[in-house]
Amino acid sequence: MKIWPVYEILKAAALQWPDHAAVYDEHGSMSFQELFTEAEELRKQLIGIGIKEGMGIGVMAANGRNFIMGIFAAVGTGAAVMPMSPQLKKAEIDDILQDAKLHAIIDDRTASQPLDTVDTVIPMKNGSFRLGFTGVNESVAFAPFVDQPAFIRFTSGTTGKSKGVIVSHRSVLDRIEGANKGLELGPGDTVIWVLPMAYHFMVSIILYVRFGTAIAVAKDFLAKNIIEITNQHKGTLLYASPVQIRLLANDTGTAQMPSLKKVISTSAAIALDVCKAFKQRFKLDVSQAYGIIEIGLPILNYTKSTEHPEAVGYAQPGYTVDILDENNNPLPNGEIGNLGIKGPGMFDAYLLPPTPSKDVLQNGYFLTADFASKTEDGLIKVEGRSKSVINISGLKVFPEEVEAVLEMIPEIKQARISSSPHPLLGQIIEAEVVLNDGAKLDVEDVLTWCKKRLSAFKAPQRLKIVESLPMTGTGKLQRH
């Protein structure tokens, strides 16, 4: 049997820690041996159905054991795997399939059926998986220009204007080994999981399995439930977005989380006042981490989170992080410039158009599209985005995608998407639209239209009708 290195991680964990808890979720506790046994059975069934090397397969499931075993089983067939959120709407899935040319999708039936037809139902101990083929011929290889592709991720959660990031088995292994030099997780740790697994898997869930770390999955991100599951399973690391940190900081109870050693905030910048409020409530510092799909988790603020919680931290061992000028040369300390990163686990290629990473890197650096600064001792602060992408609760939104949905409405001539501050979510989506001559529009009808076609975090919460939108001298839409 051909060896698929990412799948071997689960196999090795089952041999090294067979009785150790791998997952705590709504179904109870599951050991590494049990997780491997079920994943292996699912893997064999997928192979029997026809899933194999050279194919692309989507895996859609709710947070928990089924998502984890589905991902490992799929990648163990030799196929390239796309983790997919159960929140995706049919139109978003159709867009993904149009660009990614996946051969099949499996899902755990917790959301609407992703494809029009179901070819096979695979029973499991806790529920079942549906599998549907998309109609892409199996002779059409998925990403043949990458050696052993393991994962494909569109950075916004759907295609949007993203190119699609392909990461090979070798790169996955390199990035999790690199990340854990800073995280230092092991079999004595339990991670409290509150983020969507579909958007956080390679350098988190796979890393935890690799190092024997248990995953306790919260049923939601209400503060009282996070506190409860942390104390129930003696969680040592809370890995969250600023939204969950803010909810916890605002909790009016008195219960503490004494087992927690570290709290990491990722996905988006967190406000300094939220960090201070969280520390006042729980006597714990919040450490920011800088993760990016193209390279993993290269920056972490474990050592200066008390003095500088607003900083994303220091380059992890093995990574080089510099602030670059417009010619991609390092700037002096203290100056603001483009954030560039070198290190292990670099992505292998973009899917659209097929572009190897070597053709993307500049002087060996991956340019992140963030503006940042660095102190003399190497502490990095992100100063702002250089692109239009919007962060909503730690999830990325491409304005162009939402604007395209709005401009499908006949009455709308032009749309512009932006974000505005929100006391709980951090940011929410707002829309401005220009109507065609003589057209009339019901604002609530438009918002409902968007909610039916977009994931909840992408749908505009507010809409304003304007007479015109500003344009640049070259005829492009001017953004805020």
N, C-alpha and C positions, 0 to 999 in steps of 0.2 A: 504493500500500500504506500502511495506517495505521502510524504510528510508535509503537513501544512503547519508551520511553526506556531501560529496563533492558537490553533486548536490544541497543540501539544501543551500549551500553558495550562489549560484546564485538566488535561490528562495527568500532567505532572503534579498538580495541586491535589488531585484525588489520591495519588500514590503517597504524597508527602504528608497530607493532613486529612486522611479519609473521614474521620469522625468529627472534624472541626466544622463548626457552622460556617457555611458560605453565605447564606441569605436568610434574613428574617423578613417575611412579608405577610400579607393577609392570610396566607395558607399555613403559617407557622414557620418552623425552623427547617432548613434544608442543608445537609452536610455537603462537603465537596464531593464525596463519593456518590451521593445521591444526585447531585447536579450533573456530574459527569455521566452517570448511568443513563439518565433521561436524555441528556444531550446526544449521547452516542446512539441511542435508539432512534431519536429524531433524525440524526445525521444519516443513519442507514436507510431510513424510510425515504428521505429526500433523494438519496442516490438511486434507490430503487424506482423512484418516480421519474428520474431522468435529470436531476440537478447534478452538474458536474463542472470540472475545470473548464474555463473559457466562458462560462455564463455569468450574468449579473442577476442577483436576486435581492429583492427588498424584504426586510423583516419589520413588521409592524406589530407592536404589542404594548400593553400597559406596563408601567414600571413594576419590576418584580422578577421572579424566577423564570417565567415564560419568556420574557424579553432576553434575559441572559442566555438561557439554553438555546433559544432560537438563533441568536447571533452566532454562538459557538458552533452549533450544529451546521448552520449554513456555511460558515467560513471553513468548516471541516470537510465540506464536499469539494473544495477547490474553487468554488465560485467566488466572485467578488461580491461583497455584501453592502447594501445601503440600509443603514438604520433609518426607520421611518416613524414619524410620530402618529399616533392614533387620532390626533387632532386635525390631520390633513383633510381638506375637503376634496371632493371628487375632481374638481377643476384643477386643483394643485397637483393631484396625483397624475392626472392626464398630462400636465405640463412636464412633470418629471419624466414620465415614460417617453414623451416625445423627444426629449433631449438625451436621456440616459440610456434608452434602449435596453432596459432590463428584460430578462427572459421570463421572470416569474416574481410573484409576491406571495409571501406567507404572512398570515395574521392570526392573532389569538381570539378573534371574534369579540373583542371588547369595544370595537368601534364599527362604523358602517363598513360594509363589504367594499374593499378597495378596488376590485375589478368587477366587470359585469358578469363574469362566469366563475364558478368554482369547479376545478377539475378533480380535487381530492380533499377529503377531510381526514386529518391525522389525529386520532385520539391520544390524549396524554393523561397523566394522573390527575392533574388539575386543569380540566378544560380540554380544548382541542385546538389544532391549527387548521386553517383553511389554506389551500394552495391553489392559485390560479396562474395559468400561463398567459402571457401577454400577446402572444402571436409572433414575437420576434423569433426568426428561425434559429435553431441551435447551431447552425453552421456559421452564424454571424458572431464572431468572438467579441467579448466585452473587453475593452481596453487592451488589445493585443500588443500595444507598444510598451506595456509595463510588465516586468517580470514578477510573477506571483502577486497580482493585485489582491489585497485583502479587503479594503474598504473604499467606498466612494461616498463623499459627503458634499452636498451643496450647502455652502456656508450660511445661507439664510434659512435653511430648513426646507426650502423648495428651490426651484431653479432660479427665479428672479433674474438678476443679471449676473449671477455667479457662474464661474467657469466649471465648477465641479472639481473637487480635490480628490486625487487617488493616492492612497497610501498602501504600500506593499507590506507583506508579512515581515520582511526584514526591518523596514522602517518602524513598524509598530513596536517590535521588540526593542529597537534602539531607543525609541522615545520613552517607553515606560521604564527602562533601566535608568535612563538619564533623569527622569522626573523623580524617581524614588531616592535618588541621592540627596535630594532636599526634603522630600516628604518623610522619608525614613519609616515607612509603614511596615508592619509585620504581622504574624499570627496572633499577637497579643492585642491587636487593635480592632475596633469596630467603627466603621464609617456610617454616620447618619446621613441617609440619602434623601434629598428633597428635590433634586433637579430632574428634568426629563431625560431619561436614558437615551432617547433617540438623538439628542444633541450633545451628550456627554458620555462617551463610552470608551474610546481608545485609550486615553491616558488616565482614565479613572477606573471604570469597572474592570477592564482587562488587567490593569495594574494591581487592583485589589486581589484578584484571583491569583495573579502571579506570585504575590507575596503572602498569601494565606490570610488576608484581612477579611473579616466578616462585613457584610453590607446589611444594614437595617433600613428597610424602605419605609418611609413615612407615608401614611395613607393620603395626606394632604399637607399643606404648609401652614396650617393654623398654629399659632405659637404654642398653645396648650398641648397639642398633639405632638409637636416636635420635642417639647420638654418631656412629655410622658414616654415617648419611645426611646429617647436618649437615656433616661434613667432606668427604663425597663431592661435595656440591653447593654447598659454601661458603655455607651458610646464614647470613643476617645477623640474622634475628629468629626466636626460638622462641616460639610462641604456644601456651600449654599451660594445663592445670588444675593445681591443687595436687598431684594424684596423680602426674602425670608429673614435676613438680618434685621431689617427695619421692623417687621412684625414682632419679632422676638424682643427687640429693644423697647417697643411700645407696650409690651405685656405688663399688665398691672398686678399680676400675682406675685407671690414670694418664693415659689419653688426655684431652686437652683439646679445646675447640671454639674455636679461635682466630679464626675468621671471624665468630662471633656478636658483634653489637653490643648487642643488647637481648634480654632475656628477660621476657616478659609472662605473669603468672599471672592467669587470669580464671575466671569461673563460680562461684567460692566463695571464702570467706576462706582465706588461707594462714597457717599458724602461723609465728610469728617465728623459732622454732628451725630450721624447714625453710629459711627464707630464709638464715639464717646458715650452715647446713650446706652449702647450695648454693654460696654465695659462697666458702666455704673450699675446696670441691672444685674449682670451675671459675673462681674469681677474677672472677665476674660477679654484679652485683646483680640481684635479682628485683624487677620493677616490677609492682605490682598495677594492674589496670584494672577499672573498674566498668561492666559492660555490662548492658543491660536491654532486652528485646524491644520495649517500648513506645517507646523513644527512641534506642536505639543504644549508642554508646560515649561518654558525656558526661564521664567522669572518668578521668584517667590519672595515674599516679605515675612519671613519667620523671625529674623533677628532684630528688626527695627520697627516692629508693629506698635510698640509702646510709644516710642518717640515720634514716629512718622507713619501713622496708619493710612495716610493719604497716598503713600508711595506704593508702587507695585512690587518693589523689592530689588534684589540682586540677581544677577545672572546665576543660574544653577551651575554646578560643576560640569565642565565639558562644553558649556555654551559661551559664545562671545556675543555681547550686546553692546552696540555702539550707537551714538547719535551722529547722524550723517548730514552733510550739506547737500546741495542740489547736484553735486558731482559724485555723490556717494563716498565722500572722504570723511573720516571721523572729525567731529567738531571738538573744540576745547570743552572741558567740563563746565557745566552751568549754562551752556547755550542750548537753545531749543532748536531741534531739527528732526529729521526723519528717523524713526526707530528701525534699526536694522539688526538682524539676528543671524548668527551662524551656529551650527551644532548638530548633534545626533538626531536621527528620526525625521529628517527633512522629508516633506512630501515628495512623491515620485513624479507626478505629472498633473497637469490640468486636463480635464476631459474635453472641454469646449473652448477653443479648438484643441485638438491633441497637442499638448506642449510639454516636453520634459522639463523637470525643474531646473536643469542646468541652463536652459534658455530663459528662465525667469529670474534667476539670481543675478545680483549686481555685485561684482567683486566678491562673490561668495556669500553675500548677505541676502536674506529674504527681507524685502521692504514691507513693513506691516501696514502702511498707510496711517500710522499714528504719529503725531508729533509728541516728542518727549524730551526730557533733560536728564542729565546724570551728574551726581555730585562727585567730588574728588575721590571718595572712597567707593564709588560704583553704585550708589543708591539711585534707582530709576523712578522717575515720576512721569506719568503720561499726562500731557497737557491738553490733548484734544484730538479729535478725528480729522483726518484730511480728506475723507470721502463722505458721501452723503448717507451712508448706512446709519440706521437709527437703532438704538438698543432699547428694547421694551422688556422689562423684567428679566434681563439677561439673555433675551432672544433677539436675533438680528432681523431687521425689517429693511427691505430694499424699497425706497419710495417709488421707483419705477414700476414695480410689480403692482402696488396698490393703485397707482395712477392709471395703469392699463385697465384694471377692473372698472374703475370709475368711468373711464372714457369709452367703455362698451355701452354705456347708457346713451341713447340717441340724443337726449336733451343736452348732454354735457359736451362742450367744445374742447375744454382743456382742464386739467386738474394738477394740483400741486400738493404733495404730502410733506408734512413737517411734524414735529413733536413739541409738546409743551409739558412743563413740570406737573407732576401729580403727587399729592402727599403720601400715597401708599405705594403706587406702582413705580414711582420715580419719573416715568415719562408715559404719555399716552399719544396716540396718533390723531392728528388733526388734518382735515382736508379743506382745501380751497378749490372752488370750481367756477369756471366761466361757462355760462349757458349759451347755446346757439340762439340766434336772433328770434325773439318771440316765444321762446320756450319757457315753460314753468316747471317747477320741481317741488316735490314734497320731501323735505329733509329726512324725515323718519323713514320714508320708503327707500331712500338711497342708502341709509345706514343699514337697513335690513338686507338690501341687495348685497352689500359688501360682506355682511356676516354669513350669508349663505355661500359665499364663494371664497372666503379667506379664513385662515385660522384666526381664532379669537384675538390673539395678540397683535395681528396685523390689521384688523378691521378698524376703521376710523371711529373714534368716539364722539367727535364733533365735526360739523361741516358748515362752512361759510360760503355763501354765494357772493362772488366779487365780479366787478365789471371787466377786469383785465388782470393778467399776471405779468410781472416784470421779466423781460428777456435781456440776454446779454447782447453785445454788439455782433456776435456771430450767430445770433438767432437761437441760442439755447436757453432753456428755462433757468432763471436765476433763483437759486435756493437761499434759504435763510442762513 
